[in-house]
Amino acid sequence: MKEGIHPNYREVVFHDVSNGFKFITRSTLNTRETIKMEDGKEYPLFKLDVSSESHPFYTGAQQRLVETGRVEKFRQKFARSSKSD
């Protein structure tokens, strides 16, 4: 391998800020923050909004649908136009 052309591949802590879940994996991300983990080592830190621990698809949580009435308005609009034909 050529020297100086490859990104720094190292262990990085990913922290899901929505529920506090942390995991360590290898990555080439550049980070400004670091964190000291339970093993006593200091790792680069990357904060996530959503991970598999908090996403409804993986957790099985039901998403709420908000009915705005747009579908009914659409049906009423085109129901009237088709009757006039």
C-alpha positions as CSV (number, residue, x, y, z in Angstrom):
1,M,0.0,0.0,0.0
2,K,1.1,3.5,-0.7
3,E,1.9,5.7,2.3
4,G,-0.1,8.9,3.0
5,I,-3.1,8.2,0.7
6,H,-5.3,6.2,2.9
7,P,-7.6,7.6,5.6
8,N,-7.0,6.9,9.3
9,Y,-8.9,3.7,10.0
10,R,-9.4,3.4,13.8
11,E,-11.8,2.5,16.5
12,V,-14.6,5.2,17.1
13,V,-17.4,5.4,19.7
14,F,-20.8,6.1,18.2
15,H,-23.2,7.6,20.8
16,D,-26.9,7.6,20.2
17,V,-28.0,10.8,22.0
18,S,-31.7,9.9,22.0
19,N,-31.2,7.0,24.4
20,G,-27.6,7.1,25.5
21,F,-26.6,3.8,23.7
22,K,-22.9,3.7,22.8
23,F,-21.0,1.2,20.7
24,I,-17.4,1.0,19.4
25,T,-16.6,0.1,15.8
26,R,-13.9,0.9,13.3
27,S,-14.3,3.9,11.0
28,T,-12.5,6.6,9.1
29,L,-14.6,9.4,10.4
30,N,-12.8,12.6,11.5
31,T,-14.1,13.8,14.9
32,R,-13.3,16.6,17.2
33,E,-14.6,15.1,20.5
34,T,-13.2,12.2,22.5
35,I,-14.6,10.0,25.2
36,K,-13.1,7.8,27.9
37,M,-14.9,4.4,27.9
38,E,-15.2,1.8,30.7
39,D,-12.1,0.0,29.5
40,G,-10.0,3.1,30.4
41,K,-9.1,4.0,26.8
42,E,-9.9,7.3,25.1
43,Y,-11.7,7.0,21.8
44,P,-12.9,9.5,19.2
45,L,-16.6,10.3,19.6
46,F,-19.3,10.6,17.0
47,K,-22.9,11.6,18.1
48,L,-25.8,10.0,16.3
49,D,-29.5,11.2,16.3
50,V,-30.8,7.7,15.5
51,S,-29.3,4.2,15.7
52,S,-30.7,0.7,15.6
53,E,-31.4,1.0,19.4
54,S,-33.8,3.9,18.9
55,H,-35.2,3.7,15.4
56,P,-38.9,2.4,15.4
57,F,-38.2,-0.1,12.6
58,Y,-35.7,-2.0,14.8
59,T,-37.4,-1.4,18.1
60,G,-40.9,-2.4,16.9
61,A,-42.5,0.8,18.2
62,Q,-45.6,1.9,16.4
63,Q,-45.4,5.2,14.5
64,R,-48.3,7.6,14.9
65,L,-50.0,8.8,11.7
66,V,-51.5,12.2,11.7
67,E,-54.6,12.5,9.6
68,T,-54.7,15.9,8.0
69,G,-57.7,15.2,5.7
70,R,-55.8,15.7,2.5
71,V,-56.8,12.2,1.2
72,E,-60.5,13.0,1.8
73,K,-60.2,16.4,0.1
74,F,-58.5,14.7,-2.9
75,R,-61.3,12.1,-3.1
76,Q,-64.0,14.6,-2.8
77,K,-62.5,16.9,-5.5
78,F,-62.1,14.1,-8.0
79,A,-65.4,12.4,-7.1
80,R,-67.2,15.6,-8.1
81,S,-65.4,16.0,-11.4
82,S,-66.0,12.3,-12.5
83,K,-69.7,12.6,-11.8
84,S,-70.0,15.6,-14.0
85,D,-68.6,13.7,-17.0
